Amino acid sequence: MVGLLAVAGLLLLRALLTSGAPASTVAASATPDPTNRLDTISVAGGKSKVNLPLDPTLRTDLLKNSEEAAYRGTGRNIFEDTPPPVVVPVKPVVVAQKPPEPPPPPPPPPIPLKFYGFANKPGQAKAIFLANGDDIFIGHEGEIINRRYKIVRIHPTQVEIEDVLNNNRQSIPLTPG
């Protein structure tokens, strides 16, 4: 156990003594050296060559060149293995087109009345009972029921009804529903 403590002590002493030396070398190498220069770099497509120092400061004057450059792509997807499409100029063809016909008007809504029954007293006009849901209307020929439907004619097998709002006529069969 004494031997392990001696080895641990030596390693600790060595670590403490060597930790100060690299810090000074790092600090010395981080200071800029004005004599340390790049040979040349090409700017604007290799036409001009400039000698620049190795200075870590940001030079916004050099960035202005790239900010003002506009990208003019061809629209080709670089991730697809297809050749770019060939653009063939096409002369516009003028075709006389008829204007589209307007759609026909929608059909009128169906009359929702159903035959419920009729009454026929001797000496009086026929009366008919018509139902619309839970509402029951009684009417004679020529009368308007539900402020919308006119009873035009009562036949033995059907009744003719006109929707006066939509100008629509329908026949309702006289069968018990």
Secondary structure, 3 states (H helix, E strand, C coil): CHHHHHHHHHHHHHHHHHCHHHHHHHHHHHCCCCCCECCCEEECCCCEEECCECCCCCCHHHHHHHHHCCCCCCCCCCCCCCCCCCCCCCCCCCCCCCCCCCCCCCCCCCCCCEEEEEECCCCCCCEEEEEECCEEEEEECCCEECCCEEEEEECCCEEEEEECCCCEEEEEECCCC
